[in-house]
Amino acid sequence: MPDSSFCLDIPNGFDDSEAETGVHPIARKLFLGVNAAEAFKAAHDWVREHAVRVVDVSWDFLEGETKPHCLSAYFTFELDPEHD
């Protein structure tokens, strides 16, 4: 049973039946580093340890922060096909 704090609340009567235009939940995780290589290594290590499929990434520079290099990874969870 998934943790309910990680679930989306969908209004009654919400129609999400079209495959192309339906809602596709995507999660985002931030990886910070003093340089780009450090942020990328943190992301690499985390993705290697979790059953996720990265669908997009973006970079940002957070001015004034101690770890200003920020890699955002957007992902979906790779669910066990036997439980779909």
N, C-alpha and C positions, 0 to 999 in steps of 0.2 A: 504494500500500500504506500503510495507516494506521500511525502510530507505535505499536509494541506497548505502550509505557508508558501509552498512553491507552485501552487496551482492557480490557474486563471479562473476568475469568476465570470461566467457567461450568463447574460440575461435570459430569462425564460423566453422562448420563441425565437431565439437567435438562429438564423439559417446560415449554415456554413457548409452547404452541400456541394458547392462547385469546387472541383479540384484545383483549377487554375487561380481562382480569385478568393479561395478560402483563407482562413486565418492559419498562419504557420508560425507557431511560437518559436522564438529564437532567443537564446540567452546571450549575455555579454559579460565578459570577465576582463578586468584591467590588469596589466602586468607593467610594473614600474621598474626603472633602472637608472643608474647614474649615467649609463650610455645605452645606445640602441642594442648593442650585443647582449648586455645584461638583461634587458627587458625581453628580448627574443629568446634567450636561454631559459628564462623563467617560464615563458609561454610553452616552449618546447617540452620542458620537464613536466609541466602540468598536463598538457594534452596527451603525452605518452602514458600517463598514469590513469587517465579517465576515458570512458567509452563515449567519446563525443566526435562529431564531424564538424570541423571548422568550415563555415560557409563564407566568411568574409573577415577581413582585418582592416584596421586603420591605425595610423600613427598620429601622435600629438606631442607637442613640447609644452610642458607645464612650467612656464616662467616662474622663477623664484622658489621652486620646490627642490628638496635635497635629491630627489630622484625624478628629474624632469622628463625623461623619455618614457612615453606611455604608449604601449601597444594594446589596443582593444581587439579582442578576439570574439567574434560572433559565432555561435555554434548551436547545434541541435544535439540532443542526446541520442546515441545509437542504442535503441532498445533491442532486447533479445527477441529475435523473430519468432521464437516459440511462444512468446507471451503477447503477441499482437492480437 
